[in-house]
Amino acid sequence: MSDVYAVIAEEQAKASELQVAGKIGAIHLATLSRGTVFIETFGATLEEATATVLSLPMAIWWDIDVFPLSAPGKPGANS
């Protein structure tokens, strides 16, 4: 756990940099017992979004699972 604490400042700085660049939005931390982090990530492709998450220092400890979201359809559209 000391390894994690050692990179907190670096993680916060990188997350701030990515937020300013518009590559990530909100970051939600679940309880420690769940050990889950949810990061709103923006990218043109799944690979780009994944690379953004992997650029965070703490990503070395994460089992990354990406959930792509689609924009809502236009009102009145059939699909």
C-alpha positions in Angstrom: 0.0 0.0 0.0 2.9 2.3 0.5 3.6 2.1 -3.2 0.2 3.6 -3.8 0.7 6.4 -1.3 4.0 7.2 -3.0 2.4 8.2 -6.3 -0.7 10.1 -5.0 0.8 13.6 -5.7 1.9 12.4 -9.2 -1.5 10.9 -9.9 -3.3 14.1 -8.8 -1.1 16.2 -11.0 -1.5 14.0 -14.1 -5.3 13.8 -13.5 -5.5 17.6 -13.4 -3.4 17.9 -16.5 -5.8 15.5 -18.4 -8.8 17.3 -17.1 -7.5 20.7 -18.4 -6.7 19.0 -21.7 -10.4 17.8 -21.9 -9.3 14.1 -21.9 -11.0 13.2 -18.6 -13.9 14.5 -16.7 -15.2 13.3 -13.3 -13.3 10.8 -11.2 -15.3 8.7 -8.7 -13.7 6.5 -6.1 -15.7 3.6 -4.6 -15.0 2.5 -1.1 -11.6 1.0 -0.3 -13.2 -2.4 0.1 -14.6 -2.3 -3.5 -11.3 -1.0 -4.8 -13.0 0.6 -7.8 -12.3 3.9 -9.6 -14.6 5.3 -12.3 -13.0 7.8 -14.7 -15.1 9.7 -17.2 -12.8 9.6 -20.3 -13.1 11.3 -23.7 -11.6 10.0 -26.9 -12.3 9.6 -30.5 -11.7 5.8 -30.3 -11.7 3.2 -27.6 -8.0 2.9 -27.9 -7.5 6.6 -27.4 -9.7 6.6 -24.3 -7.8 3.5 -22.9 -4.4 5.1 -23.5 -5.5 8.2 -21.6 -6.4 6.0 -18.6 -3.2 4.1 -18.9 -1.2 7.3 -18.7 -2.2 7.8 -15.1 0.5 6.6 -12.7 -1.9 4.4 -10.6 -3.1 2.6 -13.8 -0.3 0.0 -13.2 -2.5 -1.5 -10.4 -5.8 -1.3 -12.2 -7.7 -4.0 -14.0 -9.1 -1.7 -16.6 -12.6 -2.2 -18.0 -13.8 0.3 -20.6 -17.5 1.0 -21.1 -18.1 3.0 -24.3 -21.1 5.2 -24.3 -23.1 6.5 -27.2 -24.6 10.0 -27.4 -28.4 10.0 -27.1 -30.3 10.0 -30.4 -32.0 13.0 -31.8 -35.6 13.5 -30.6 -38.0 11.8 -33.1 -35.3 9.6 -34.6 -36.1 5.9 -35.1 -32.7 4.7 -33.9 
